[in-house]
Amino acid sequence: MQMDTADRAAVILAIAKETLRLTTLETRNSDDLDFHDLSVWYIREALEATYDAGFLAATERKREP
């Protein structure tokens, strides 16, 4: 079973909030709100969380009958 679009968006937003400290991923048409300075360790943490989420989703798909 593939993750639906709403679930996927929720996972992505949760990773952005938890690891990148972003409140939203929506475009707000303001440089101050749409562009952020991020440390490499936050970016690494977000990429690792994204990889782990993808790995978990793929593993769960393989277990389905």
Number of C-alpha atoms within 10 A of each C-alpha: 11 10 11 8 9 9 11 14 13 11 15 17 18 17 20 21 15 15 18 20 13 15 12 13 12 9 10 10 9 8 9 8 13 13 10 11 6 10 9 9 11 15 14 13 15 19 15 14 19 16 12 12 16 13 12 11 14 14 11 12 13 9 8 7 5
